[in-house]
Amino acid sequence: LGSRTRGGWDDLLVGIGFHIKWAERPNSRNGVQSPQKEKFVFFPEHDDSGILRQCAETLEALLGSSTATLQGLTMLLRVPHVSSSLRNLLQTVLDIDEPDTEGIIVGLDLALWETFGCREFLESLSFAQRELVDDEVQLFIPFSVDRRALERTVRILKTV
């Protein structure tokens, strides 16, 4: 789990409920006894706050996402204010129960569409630019879109 100093993975594990204990154990090198610290990591006994479940779901979402989606997301992390707008857009698409035979058309603010990484991110999820109307880009999402991919992406956007 890394070095003996607290930080990095240790902070992450402690933050989600794991317990880390250090214990001395005898160590003999060249006949000289010297104590050595050993790290023990204990799983949480309870997840009352739900943070461990949330971390597991987010990790599952990240691992299940395509490389292109993760690359687009990485570009968007430089502009964190767009995540809520994109999350709302994806949730709107997911909330549509019966799209027409071709797919769904939704509008997106042109400034958001032009944000570094936004176009690549949405294209990785099968969104395609249809037309530009005033300051709004009309996006087409085919009926065959992978809804699970959209759900995973919403989960990731809620976390970042």
Residue pairs with C-beta under 8 A, 6 or more apart in sequence:
1 9
1 10
1 13
1 39
1 41
2 8
2 9
2 10
4 22
4 37
4 39
6 20
10 20
13 20
13 41
14 20
15 51
16 44
16 51
16 52
16 55
17 44
17 46
17 47
17 49
17 51
17 52
18 41
18 42
18 43
18 44
19 41
19 42
19 44
20 39
20 40
20 41
20 42
21 39
21 40
21 42
22 37
22 38
22 39
22 40
23 37
23 38
23 40
24 35
24 36
24 37
24 38
25 35
25 36
25 37
25 38
26 33
26 35
26 36
27 33
27 34
27 35
27 36
28 34
44 52
47 53
54 159
57 155
58 155
58 156
58 159
60 152
61 152
61 153
61 155
61 156
62 70
62 156
64 148
64 149
64 152
65 73
65 149
65 152
65 153
65 156
66 124
66 149
68 120
68 123
68 124
69 121
69 124
69 125
69 149
69 153
71 120
71 124
72 117
72 118
72 120
72 121
72 122
72 123
72 124
73 117
73 121
73 153
73 156
73 160
74 117
75 116
75 117
75 120
75 121
76 82
76 83
76 86
76 115
76 116
76 117
76 118
76 121
77 160
78 116
78 117
79 115
79 116
79 117
80 160
82 112
82 115
82 118
83 157
83 160
84 157
85 109
85 112
86 112
86 118
86 121
86 122
86 157
87 154
87 157
87 158
89 106
89 108
90 125
90 150
90 153
90 154
90 157
91 154
92 106
93 104
93 106
93 141
93 145
93 150
94 147
94 150
94 151
94 154
96 104
99 141
99 143
100 143
101 143
102 140
102 142
102 143
103 140
103 141
103 142
103 143
103 144
103 145
104 140
104 141
104 143
104 145
105 130
105 138
105 139
105 140
105 141
106 138
106 139
106 141
107 133
107 136
107 137
107 138
107 139
108 122
108 136
108 137
108 139
109 135
109 136
109 137
110 132
110 135
110 136
110 137
111 135
112 118
113 119
113 122
113 129
113 137
119 129
122 139
125 141
125 145
125 146
125 149
125 150
125 153
126 141
126 142
126 144
126 145
126 146
127 139
127 140
127 141
128 139
128 140
128 141
128 142
129 137
129 138
129 139
129 140
130 137
130 138
130 139
130 140
131 137
131 138
132 138
